[in-house]
Structure formats: C-alpha cells, structure tokens
C-alpha cells in the first residue's frame, strides 16, 4: 500500500494482470494509518471490486493495527494487529489446509484480531529484509523495530501491548545483524 496512492486504477489493473496466476491465493493491503483521502479509498475499492470480478479465486485481505484504519477497505478479510502468525494461519485456511477460529463479522468484513487469537509479540527476529523492488530512495529513513510492547499503560497510547511485565525487546545480536546488513 506504500505507493498505492501514486497509481491509477488502470495501472493497478495492469500490475495485477501481470502478476496474478491461477496459483495466486490472495492479495493483501497493509493499511498503516487511517486513509484520509476519499479518492485513495475509492481507487482502492474500485480495484478490489475489479479483482473480485476478474479473479474470483483470489481472496482480498486488509491488515492494520486497528479496525478503524482498515474499515473503509472493501477487502473480504481483515487481520488486525501484529499479523505474522495470523497471516500464516490465514494462508493455511484459504489453501484448504486449516481453519481459522475466532473470525467475527464486523460491518461487512470477516475480522480476525491477531493480537488476541494469534499473538506475535515475541519473535525470534524482527529484521526487515529490504529488496530492490522496495524502491528505497537514498534519503528515506528505514524502519527499525526495537521491540513490541511497553511497560507503561498510558490511556492515550495506541500501542497494542501496554503494561507488559515480560521483556519484549529485541535480541541484541538480531539488531546488530540488521544494522550491519
């Protein structure tokens, strides 16, 4: 979704046509923050409508930290929270090799709250492996995740794991390896 607002509907359709095969199971849309532009939302939803018509075998899934961010996206499925574990279960589910429990219907979407039902707070690694196709520019600041969760319980905060007693910080050797890379 990073560069999605820069594309026209026709460009998105061309990209999808070039990439989707009969083996494609789903297309995901990561929604980091609430989409404030109705033109972006309209283009995305027109694209999803087109996808469902042209590729009915391809599921659509939107992911984000809060349902308020993804609610306006017309994807069939919504995975809310840290989704690393939940998306693996989702892939098994749509491949016919598993089932996802705890989906609930919210508005018109099937929603899974990953932080509750498939938690992914503690990970062996939090490294991000960037590729050439990520279009990273020389002046961009890259993300670096130091840990998940916070020991404080600030009421205004939107971090999903607050007031933790456990240590959710990242292993030092994992951080060092990513910084060197």
C-alpha positions as YAML, in Angstrom:
chain: A
units: angstrom
residues:
- id: 1
  name: UNK
  ca: [0.00, 0.00, 0.00]
- id: 2
  name: UNK
  ca: [3.00, 2.28, 0.40]
- id: 3
  name: UNK
  ca: [2.88, 3.51, -3.17]
- id: 4
  name: UNK
  ca: [-0.71, 2.59, -3.99]
- id: 5
  name: UNK
  ca: [-1.95, 6.23, -3.90]
- id: 6
  name: UNK
  ca: [0.52, 7.04, -6.69]
- id: 7
  name: UNK
  ca: [-1.11, 4.55, -9.08]
- id: 8
  name: UNK
  ca: [-4.22, 4.97, -11.17]
- id: 9
  name: UNK
  ca: [-6.83, 2.24, -11.28]
- id: 10
  name: UNK
  ca: [-5.63, 1.24, -14.74]
- id: 11
  name: UNK
  ca: [-2.03, 0.94, -13.56]
- id: 12
  name: UNK
  ca: [-3.08, -1.24, -10.62]
- id: 13
  name: UNK
  ca: [-5.06, -3.43, -13.00]
- id: 14
  name: UNK
  ca: [-2.05, -3.81, -15.32]
- id: 15
  name: UNK
  ca: [0.19, -4.79, -12.39]
- id: 16
  name: UNK
  ca: [-2.35, -7.32, -11.14]
- id: 17
  name: UNK
  ca: [-2.85, -8.81, -14.61]
- id: 18
  name: UNK
  ca: [0.90, -9.26, -15.00]
- id: 19
  name: UNK
  ca: [1.37, -10.87, -11.56]
- id: 20
  name: UNK
  ca: [-1.75, -12.91, -10.75]
- id: 21
  name: UNK
  ca: [-1.79, -16.56, -11.82]
- id: 22
  name: UNK
  ca: [-4.12, -19.47, -11.15]
- id: 23
  name: UNK
  ca: [-1.88, -20.25, -8.14]
- id: 24
  name: UNK
  ca: [-2.42, -16.83, -6.54]
- id: 25
  name: UNK
  ca: [-4.39, -17.28, -3.31]
- id: 26
  name: UNK
  ca: [-4.77, -13.75, -2.00]
- id: 27
  name: UNK
  ca: [-3.76, -10.12, -2.36]
- id: 28
  name: UNK
  ca: [-3.09, -8.18, 0.81]
- id: 29
  name: UNK
  ca: [-3.29, -4.48, 1.56]
- id: 30
  name: UNK
  ca: [-1.40, -3.13, 4.54]
- id: 31
  name: UNK
  ca: [-3.09, -0.07, 5.98]
- id: 32
  name: UNK
  ca: [-0.70, 1.63, 8.38]
- id: 33
  name: UNK
  ca: [-2.84, 4.66, 9.18]
- id: 34
  name: UNK
  ca: [-6.39, 5.75, 8.60]
- id: 35
  name: UNK
  ca: [-6.90, 6.59, 4.94]
- id: 36
  name: UNK
  ca: [-7.98, 10.21, 4.91]
- id: 37
  name: UNK
  ca: [-8.36, 10.68, 1.17]
- id: 38
  name: UNK
  ca: [-11.65, 9.51, -0.31]
- id: 39
  name: UNK
  ca: [-10.04, 9.39, -3.77]
- id: 40
  name: UNK
  ca: [-7.45, 6.88, -2.49]
- id: 41
  name: UNK
  ca: [-10.18, 4.82, -0.81]
- id: 42
  name: UNK
  ca: [-12.34, 4.94, -3.94]
- id: 43
  name: UNK
  ca: [-9.48, 3.82, -6.20]
- id: 44
  name: UNK
  ca: [-8.54, 1.01, -3.83]
- id: 45
  name: UNK
  ca: [-12.13, -0.20, -3.53]
- id: 46
  name: UNK
  ca: [-12.67, 0.02, -7.30]
- id: 47
  name: UNK
  ca: [-9.53, -2.07, -7.69]
- id: 48
  name: UNK
  ca: [-10.81, -4.65, -5.18]
- id: 49
  name: UNK
  ca: [-14.18, -4.81, -6.97]
- id: 50
  name: UNK
  ca: [-12.34, -5.36, -10.26]
- id: 51
  name: UNK
  ca: [-10.14, -8.05, -8.64]
- id: 52
  name: UNK
  ca: [-13.19, -9.95, -7.37]
- id: 53
  name: UNK
  ca: [-14.75, -9.87, -10.83]
- id: 54
  name: UNK
  ca: [-11.63, -10.76, -12.84]
- id: 55
  name: UNK
  ca: [-10.04, -13.16, -10.34]
- id: 56
  name: UNK
  ca: [-12.80, -14.67, -8.18]
- id: 57
  name: UNK
  ca: [-10.35, -17.30, -6.86]
- id: 58
  name: UNK
  ca: [-8.18, -14.59, -5.25]
- id: 59
  name: UNK
  ca: [-9.13, -13.51, -1.74]
- id: 60
  name: UNK
  ca: [-8.52, -9.95, -0.57]
- id: 61
  name: UNK
  ca: [-7.20, -9.19, 2.90]
- id: 62
  name: UNK
  ca: [-6.52, -5.85, 4.58]
- id: 63
  name: UNK
  ca: [-4.24, -5.61, 7.57]
- id: 64
  name: UNK
  ca: [-3.54, -2.90, 10.09]
- id: 65
  name: UNK
  ca: [-3.13, -2.25, 13.79]
- id: 66
  name: UNK
  ca: [-6.73, -1.08, 14.26]
- id: 67
  name: UNK
  ca: [-10.00, -1.92, 12.52]
- id: 68
  name: UNK
  ca: [-10.66, 1.82, 12.31]
- id: 69
  name: UNK
  ca: [-7.80, 2.03, 9.81]
- id: 70
  name: UNK
  ca: [-8.99, -0.82, 7.59]
- id: 71
  name: UNK
  ca: [-12.76, -0.44, 7.91]
- id: 72
  name: UNK
  ca: [-13.05, 1.61, 4.70]
- id: 73
  name: UNK
  ca: [-11.24, -1.04, 2.64]
- id: 74
  name: UNK
  ca: [-13.66, -3.45, 0.93]
- id: 75
  name: UNK
  ca: [-11.39, -6.49, 1.34]
- id: 76
  name: UNK
  ca: [-13.17, -9.70, 2.32]
- id: 77
  name: UNK
  ca: [-10.90, -10.35, 5.29]
- id: 78
  name: UNK
  ca: [-9.28, -8.01, 7.80]
- id: 79
  name: UNK
  ca: [-6.40, -9.04, 10.06]
- id: 80
  name: UNK
  ca: [-5.97, -6.59, 12.91]
- id: 81
  name: UNK
  ca: [-2.78, -6.28, 14.97]
- id: 82
  name: UNK
  ca: [0.66, -7.84, 14.55]
- id: 83
  name: UNK
  ca: [-0.20, -10.31, 11.83]
- id: 84
  name: UNK
  ca: [2.86, -12.53, 11.35]
- id: 85
  name: UNK
  ca: [1.27, -15.58, 13.00]
- id: 86
  name: UNK
  ca: [-2.28, -14.82, 11.87]
- id: 87
  name: UNK
  ca: [-1.36, -14.46, 8.19]
- id: 88
  name: UNK
  ca: [0.28, -17.89, 8.22]
- id: 89
  name: UNK
  ca: [-2.93, -19.36, 9.62]
- id: 90
  name: UNK
  ca: [-4.89, -17.40, 7.01]
- id: 91
  name: UNK
  ca: [-2.76, -18.88, 4.19]
- id: 92
  name: UNK
  ca: [-3.39, -22.40, 5.54]
- id: 93
  name: UNK
  ca: [-7.10, -21.59, 5.76]
- id: 94
  name: UNK
  ca: [-7.51, -20.32, 2.19]
- id: 95
  name: UNK
  ca: [-5.34, -23.17, 0.90]
- id: 96
  name: UNK
  ca: [-7.72, -25.67, 2.48]
- id: 97
  name: UNK
  ca: [-5.13, -26.91, 4.99]
- id: 98
  name: UNK
  ca: [-6.52, -25.40, 8.14]
- id: 99
  name: UNK
  ca: [-9.20, -23.33, 9.68]
- id: 100
  name: UNK
  ca: [-9.09, -20.02, 11.41]
- id: 101
  name: UNK
  ca: [-11.07, -19.76, 14.57]
- id: 102
  name: UNK
  ca: [-12.35, -16.58, 16.10]
- id: 103
  name: UNK
  ca: [-13.29, -14.71, 12.92]
- id: 104
  name: UNK
  ca: [-16.17, -12.41, 13.52]
- id: 105
  name: UNK
  ca: [-18.38, -10.47, 11.16]
- id: 106
  name: UNK
  ca: [-17.92, -6.73, 11.64]
- id: 107
  name: UNK
  ca: [-19.83, -4.45, 9.28]
- id: 108
  name: UNK
  ca: [-19.34, -6.32, 6.01]
- id: 109
  name: UNK
  ca: [-15.95, -7.89, 6.70]
- id: 110
  name: UNK
  ca: [-14.61, -11.01, 8.33]
- id: 111
  name: UNK
  ca: [-12.26, -9.71, 11.04]
- id: 112
  name: UNK
  ca: [-9.56, -11.55, 12.96]
- id: 113
  name: UNK
  ca: [-7.94, -9.84, 15.93]
- id: 114
  name: UNK
  ca: [-4.43, -11.26, 15.62]
- id: 115
  name: UNK
  ca: [-3.11, -9.87, 18.90]
- id: 116
  name: UNK
  ca: [-5.75, -11.81, 20.82]
- id: 117
  name: UNK
  ca: [-6.05, -15.04, 18.82]
- id: 118
  name: UNK
  ca: [-2.68, -15.40, 17.07]
- id: 119
  name: UNK
  ca: [-0.26, -13.27, 19.10]
- id: 120
  name: UNK
  ca: [3.09, -12.38, 17.54]
- id: 121
  name: UNK
  ca: [4.62, -10.16, 20.16]
- id: 122
  name: UNK
  ca: [7.75, -12.11, 20.90]
- id: 123
  name: UNK
  ca: [9.59, -13.07, 17.70]
- id: 124
  name: UNK
  ca: [12.92, -14.77, 17.12]
- id: 125
  name: UNK
  ca: [13.79, -11.94, 14.76]
- id: 126
  name: UNK
  ca: [12.27, -8.60, 13.90]
- id: 127
  name: UNK
  ca: [14.56, -7.99, 10.94]
- id: 128
  name: UNK
  ca: [13.20, -6.40, 7.83]
- id: 129
  name: UNK
  ca: [14.82, -7.67, 4.65]
- id: 130
  name: UNK
  ca: [14.52, -4.94, 2.06]
- id: 131
  name: UNK
  ca: [14.74, -5.77, -1.63]
- id: 132
  name: UNK
  ca: [15.46, -3.70, -4.74]
- id: 133
  name: UNK
  ca: [11.76, -3.81, -5.59]
- id: 134
  name: UNK
  ca: [11.00, -1.89, -2.36]
- id: 135
  name: UNK
  ca: [12.03, 1.32, -4.20]
- id: 136
  name: UNK
  ca: [14.03, 2.70, -1.28]
- id: 137
  name: UNK
  ca: [15.36, 6.15, -2.03]
- id: 138
  name: UNK
  ca: [18.71, 7.41, -0.68]
- id: 139
  name: UNK
  ca: [17.04, 9.99, 1.58]
- id: 140
  name: UNK
  ca: [14.50, 7.60, 3.14]
- id: 141
  name: UNK
  ca: [14.58, 6.68, 6.81]
- id: 142
  name: UNK
  ca: [14.10, 2.95, 7.19]
- id: 143
  name: UNK
  ca: [12.09, 1.32, 9.93]
- id: 144
  name: UNK
  ca: [13.87, -0.35, 12.79]
- id: 145
  name: UNK
  ca: [11.76, -2.26, 15.28]
- id: 146
  name: UNK
  ca: [13.36, -2.44, 18.72]
- id: 147
  name: UNK
  ca: [10.65, -4.39, 20.48]
- id: 148
  name: UNK
  ca: [6.96, -4.90, 20.88]
- id: 149
  name: UNK
  ca: [5.04, -3.71, 23.86]
- id: 150
  name: UNK
  ca: [5.57, -1.08, 26.52]
- id: 151
  name: UNK
  ca: [5.77, -1.26, 30.30]
- id: 152
  name: UNK
  ca: [3.65, 1.88, 30.67]
- id: 153
  name: UNK
  ca: [-0.17, 1.98, 30.47]
- id: 154
  name: UNK
  ca: [-0.80, 5.42, 29.02]
- id: 155
  name: UNK
  ca: [-4.51, 5.73, 28.19]
- id: 156
  name: UNK
  ca: [-3.89, 7.83, 25.06]
- id: 157
  name: UNK
  ca: [-1.45, 5.33, 23.54]
- id: 158
  name: UNK
  ca: [-2.38, 3.08, 20.62]
- id: 159
  name: UNK
  ca: [0.39, 0.51, 21.13]
- id: 160
  name: UNK
  ca: [-1.49, -2.79, 21.34]
- id: 161
  name: UNK
  ca: [0.58, -4.36, 24.12]
- id: 162
  name: UNK
  ca: [0.72, -1.93, 27.08]
- id: 163
  name: UNK
  ca: [1.64, -2.57, 30.70]
- id: 164
  name: UNK
  ca: [3.78, -5.59, 29.93]
- id: 165
  name: UNK
  ca: [5.83, -7.22, 32.61]
- id: 166
  name: UNK
  ca: [7.64, -9.53, 30.19]
- id: 167
  name: UNK
  ca: [10.64, -8.48, 28.14]
- id: 168
  name: UNK
  ca: [9.55, -7.97, 24.54]
- id: 169
  name: UNK
  ca: [12.75, -6.21, 23.49]
- id: 170
  name: UNK
  ca: [14.64, -7.46, 20.52]
- id: 171
  name: UNK
  ca: [17.73, -9.67, 20.97]
- id: 172
  name: UNK
  ca: [20.88, -7.55, 20.65]
- id: 173
  name: UNK
  ca: [22.57, -9.88, 18.14]
- id: 174
  name: UNK
  ca: [19.49, -9.74, 15.88]
- id: 175
  name: UNK
  ca: [19.52, -5.94, 15.96]
- id: 176
  name: UNK
  ca: [23.28, -5.85, 15.29]
- id: 177
  name: UNK
  ca: [22.92, -8.16, 12.29]
- id: 178
  name: UNK
  ca: [20.22, -5.98, 10.75]
- id: 179
  name: UNK
  ca: [22.19, -2.78, 11.31]
- id: 180
  name: UNK
  ca: [25.26, -4.29, 9.65]
- id: 181
  name: UNK
  ca: [23.23, -5.51, 6.69]
...
